[in-house]
Amino acid sequence: MTWIKICGITRIEDALKAASLGVDALGFIFAPSPRRIEPEVARKIIENLPKTLLKVGIFVNEREKEVHRIAQYCRLTALQFHGEESPEYCRKFIQPVFKAIRIRDSESLREMERYGNVSILLDTDSPGRAGGSGVPFPWEIALKAKEKRNFVLSGGLNPGNIREAIQKVRPWGVDVCSGVEMVPGRKDPSKIREFVKEVMRADEGT
């Protein structure tokens, strides 16, 4: 089944709902964002989650020491970097790393080639913000990326378009944030349920 991550978790009830539906990972944003979460709150949520669920901390151009501190305090099991972090920076952590590549056009894929040592997440480039735009980039660009390596597809995914996205691109994973929200930082249980259901339908080819 396609790997699923729900990002921008700020509430325990949203985290538990997503976990109960069998998603693979939850994302906690520790960077300027309407979905930013304080480490103390994230830690309390993570303490109540299944051990098998990947708990991903999202950072943007953060100091290495601070990433280490938050990762240890919150017991994060993976890290995701959405800024200008270098390949060398990404190698400084023991947790698995996802590096977001912001897609403007096909030329953006050159950036992907620099990060051979980490997992890649493709997201929409949104001027003035690191992610969470709710707008998809052209999936034809993702198909070009697929010729080189696999990745997590992000950017404007929602229950209404995820089946088409998977059937067209066949990424190894998908990442959704605003597409399953009522308002920024507050998830809609019915949208999460429908999103997971549509991923399963895409995987089954129905």
C-alpha positions as CSV (number, residue, x, y, z in Angstrom):
1,M,0.0,0.0,0.0
2,T,1.1,3.6,-0.7
3,W,2.8,5.1,2.4
4,I,0.7,7.8,4.0
5,K,1.7,10.8,6.1
6,I,-0.7,13.2,7.7
7,C,1.2,16.5,8.4
8,G,0.5,19.5,10.6
9,I,-0.8,17.6,13.6
10,T,-1.5,19.9,16.6
11,R,-4.2,18.0,18.5
12,I,-4.2,14.5,20.2
13,E,-7.7,13.7,18.9
14,D,-6.5,14.2,15.3
15,A,-3.4,12.1,15.8
16,L,-5.3,9.2,17.4
17,K,-7.9,9.3,14.6
18,A,-5.2,9.2,11.9
19,A,-3.4,6.4,13.7
20,S,-6.6,4.4,14.0
21,L,-7.1,4.6,10.2
22,G,-3.7,3.0,9.6
23,V,-1.6,5.8,8.3
24,D,2.1,5.3,8.4
25,A,3.4,8.7,9.7
26,L,2.3,11.9,11.4
27,G,4.1,15.3,10.9
28,F,4.7,17.9,13.6
29,I,5.8,21.3,12.4
30,F,8.4,23.1,14.5
31,A,8.7,26.1,12.2
32,P,6.8,29.3,11.6
33,S,3.4,28.1,10.4
34,P,-0.3,28.3,11.3
35,R,0.2,24.6,12.2
36,R,3.3,25.2,14.4
37,I,3.3,23.1,17.6
38,E,5.3,23.6,20.8
39,P,7.6,20.7,21.7
40,E,5.8,20.2,25.0
41,V,2.5,19.6,23.2
42,A,4.1,17.4,20.6
43,R,5.7,15.3,23.2
44,K,2.4,14.7,25.0
45,I,0.7,13.6,21.8
46,I,3.6,11.4,20.7
47,E,3.6,9.6,24.1
48,N,0.1,8.3,23.3
49,L,0.8,7.1,19.7
50,P,1.6,3.5,18.6
51,K,5.4,2.8,18.5
52,T,5.1,1.6,14.9
53,L,3.9,5.0,13.7
54,L,6.6,7.3,12.3
55,K,6.7,10.6,14.2
56,V,8.2,13.2,11.8
57,G,9.5,16.6,13.0
58,I,9.3,19.3,10.3
59,F,12.0,22.1,10.4
60,V,12.9,25.0,8.2
61,N,16.6,26.2,8.3
62,E,16.8,25.4,12.0
63,R,20.1,25.2,14.0
64,E,21.4,21.7,14.1
65,K,21.6,21.8,17.9
66,E,18.0,22.8,18.2
67,V,16.8,20.0,15.9
68,H,18.7,17.5,18.0
69,R,17.2,18.9,21.2
70,I,13.6,18.8,20.0
71,A,14.0,15.4,18.4
72,Q,15.3,13.9,21.6
73,Y,12.8,15.7,23.8
74,C,9.8,14.8,21.7
75,R,11.1,11.3,20.8
76,L,10.8,12.0,17.0
77,T,11.6,9.0,14.9
78,A,12.2,10.9,11.6
79,L,13.0,14.4,10.5
80,Q,11.8,16.5,7.5
81,F,13.7,19.6,6.3
82,H,11.8,22.2,4.2
83,G,14.4,25.0,3.9
84,E,17.8,25.3,2.2
85,E,19.4,22.6,4.3
86,S,22.5,21.1,2.5
87,P,23.1,17.4,1.9
88,E,25.9,17.7,4.5
89,Y,23.4,19.1,7.1
90,C,21.0,16.2,6.4
91,R,23.7,13.7,7.2
92,K,24.2,15.0,10.8
93,F,21.2,13.2,12.3
94,I,20.6,9.6,13.3
95,Q,16.9,9.7,12.4
96,P,15.7,8.9,8.9
97,V,15.6,12.2,6.9
98,F,13.1,13.5,4.3
99,K,14.3,16.5,2.3
100,A,11.5,18.6,0.7
101,I,12.2,19.8,-2.8
102,R,10.0,22.7,-3.8
103,I,8.8,22.4,-7.4
104,R,8.4,25.5,-9.6
105,D,9.1,23.8,-12.9
106,S,11.1,20.8,-14.2
107,E,14.4,22.6,-13.5
108,S,13.6,22.3,-9.8
109,L,14.3,18.5,-10.1
110,R,18.1,19.3,-10.4
111,E,18.0,20.0,-6.7
112,M,16.8,16.5,-6.0
113,E,19.9,15.0,-7.5
114,R,22.0,16.5,-4.7
115,Y,20.3,14.5,-2.0
116,G,21.2,10.9,-2.7
117,N,21.5,10.0,1.0
118,V,18.0,10.9,2.1
119,S,14.4,10.4,1.1
120,I,12.8,13.0,-1.1
121,L,9.5,14.8,-0.8
122,L,8.2,16.9,-3.7
123,D,6.1,19.9,-2.7
124,T,4.7,22.9,-4.5
125,D,6.9,26.0,-4.4
126,S,5.0,28.8,-2.8
127,P,6.7,32.2,-2.6
128,G,7.0,33.4,1.0
129,R,6.1,30.0,2.6
130,A,7.9,26.7,3.0
131,G,4.8,24.5,2.4
132,G,1.2,23.9,3.2
133,S,-0.1,26.0,0.2
134,G,-2.9,23.6,-0.7
135,V,-1.9,23.9,-4.4
136,P,-0.7,21.0,-6.4
137,F,2.2,21.3,-8.9
138,P,1.9,19.7,-12.4
139,W,2.2,16.0,-11.9
140,E,3.9,15.7,-15.2
141,I,7.0,17.1,-13.4
142,A,6.6,14.3,-10.8
143,L,6.6,11.8,-13.6
144,K,10.0,13.2,-14.8
145,A,11.3,12.9,-11.2
146,K,10.1,9.2,-11.2
147,E,12.5,8.4,-14.0
148,K,15.4,9.2,-11.6
149,R,14.1,8.0,-8.2
150,N,11.0,7.5,-6.1
151,F,9.7,10.0,-3.6
152,V,6.8,11.1,-1.4
153,L,4.3,13.2,-3.3
154,S,3.0,16.3,-1.6
155,G,1.4,19.7,-2.5
156,G,-2.3,20.2,-2.8
157,L,-3.4,16.6,-2.2
158,N,-6.9,16.0,-0.9
159,P,-9.6,13.3,-0.9
160,G,-10.8,14.5,-4.3
161,N,-7.6,14.2,-6.2
162,I,-5.5,11.7,-4.4
163,R,-6.7,8.7,-6.3
164,E,-5.8,10.3,-9.7
165,A,-2.5,11.4,-8.3
166,I,-1.5,7.9,-7.2
167,Q,-2.8,6.3,-10.4
168,K,-0.9,8.8,-12.5
169,V,2.4,9.2,-10.6
170,R,2.7,6.0,-8.5
171,P,4.8,7.6,-5.8
172,W,6.0,5.4,-2.9
173,G,4.3,7.7,-0.5
174,V,1.9,10.7,-0.2
175,D,1.8,13.5,2.3
176,V,-1.3,15.6,3.0
177,C,-1.8,18.6,5.3
178,S,-4.4,21.3,4.4
179,G,-6.3,18.9,2.2
180,V,-7.8,17.1,5.3
181,E,-8.4,20.2,7.5
182,M,-11.4,22.1,8.7
183,V,-9.1,25.1,9.5
184,P,-5.3,25.3,9.7
185,G,-4.0,23.0,12.4
186,R,-7.4,21.3,13.0
187,K,-8.1,18.1,11.0
188,D,-11.4,16.9,9.7
189,P,-11.9,13.2,10.7
190,S,-14.2,12.6,7.8
191,K,-11.6,14.0,5.3
192,I,-8.8,11.9,6.8
193,R,-11.0,8.8,6.5
194,E,-11.9,9.6,2.9
195,F,-8.3,10.3,2.0
196,V,-7.1,7.0,3.4
197,K,-10.0,5.2,1.6
198,E,-9.1,6.8,-1.7
199,V,-5.5,5.8,-1.4
200,M,-6.6,2.2,-0.8
201,R,-8.9,2.4,-3.9
202,A,-6.0,3.7,-6.0
203,D,-3.7,0.9,-4.8
204,E,-6.4,-1.6,-5.7
205,G,-6.9,-0.1,-9.1
206,T,-10.6,0.6,-8.5
